[in-house]
């Protein structure tokens, strides 16, 4: 699993942000691809629908998942509303995750995880010294 993360000297797994972002983007576009077919199916049943092609359905779901929603195409059936609503919630979560990954990389200087790892390492060394001293004290007392 070296392509997914690397382990630092403190034994903590550091996931590779670029790889995770690519995986999330692939997942969201796969979901959009499938959901666009479902949306097109629902909308094709309504003669007044303005989503008439798979491409238009795909576009609507991209706009819904990114919360832009231009409004040039919109659902007109209950099934269409449901698909777009679900895609909105999925997209907000996944796009928010990608945004958080990017912000984490940009603002990485404020990451306290490295300090916490160093402190855990120092604490382990201190505990080992305390144990050693405790054993020496026990030997002196006997």
ABEGO torsion letter per residue (X at the ends): XAAABBBBAAGBBBBBAAAAAAAAAAAAAAAAAAAAAAAAAAAAABAABABABAAAAAAAAAAAAAGAGAGABBBABAAAAAAAAAAAAAAAAAAAAAAAAAAAAAAAAABAAAAAAAAAAAAAAAAAAAAAAAAAAAAAAX
